Amino acid sequence: MSSLTPLPFTRPKHILSARQFGRPFLDYMYELINQIRKFDKTKDGLMYLQSLLAHRRAMLYFTQPSTRTFLSFQAACHILGIKPAEIRDPSTSSERKGESLEDSLRTFASYVDLIVMRSPTAGLSDRIATLLDETPRPVPIINAGSGPDEHPTQALLDIYTLQRSFRSSSGIEGKTICMVGDLKRGRTVRSLSHLLTNYPGVRLIFCSPQAFRIEDDLRQFLRSGGVQFEETPDFHQAIAAADAIYMTRVQDEYDVQGSVKVDYQAYCLRYEHLERLKSHCVIMHPLPRRDELDPAIDADPRAKYWRQERNGMWTRVALITILMGVDNHIVLPTL
Ligand code: CP
């Protein structure tokens, strides 16, 4: 049997922000996911994974719509033997009777060992983690998307997908990554940009209409980290320069009454654009998509978004093993 080397980082108590992860964590996570995926090949392997946390329970508290993040966390719980409970609509919980969010979350912690939460409110998972840390029963919190602010587990699965896609071309270092779309309110873009600062030589191109440019805090963060980046409205030039393109949809769930509608048509990747891309270009999208990503592209070998989605499940399995302290049980059987 072979096992992974001891942790080269402090074990996180929670997963709240992409900013909490450095390169040793990212490299370890990549190796761990690859190891975990090997267990998927046999029934015995899957039964072994199911035994790791069969004594644990989780709450999936998703008060903002989700398909893949919810389902992949639910699947990750099942893979590890964790029994998940869920609330997806606060009108079915005692919040409807006036219970505060804080009391609701503290109540979950009375019954489960892990809370995964998605919310429309920026910073909420940080607040809840701080609150629960001061109680006699603190449990790990995973931020599964917090308003337009952060989506750290999406960014971690994006890094895994990039690293895997570039494994035969010296990794993510030195690559040009082009992010397209609603970069102002796209939390996946914010979290992924933070993680990409861990890879020397990465150049970021942010391509968007004027109204959807990145926020100033991200601009300052990249400048202070010495990261090479540019902002451009020129879609054709940006996609031609990219080693990876990260498409995003308009986040109009954050539109307030009176918001100006932005013409997005110039920021849609169409089948006819494929000939402009580098032959090795990786096409990604956190999904769900609308018309910014042509389904005719799905069959192109450079399209990685369906793998990215599946990678999300294994990434979340790995993250839960790290949080719950069973990652050191992931070993390779000798063949
Ligand atoms: N990428 C992502 O967060 O998808 P869902 O909103 O479907 O969870």
Boltz pocket constraint, residues with backbone or C-beta under 6 A from the ligand:
constraints:
  - pocket:
      binder: B
      contacts: [[A, 65], [A, 66], [A, 67], [A, 68], [A, 69], [A, 70], [A, 144], [A, 145], [A, 154], [A, 286], [A, 287], [A, 288]]
      max_distance: 6.0
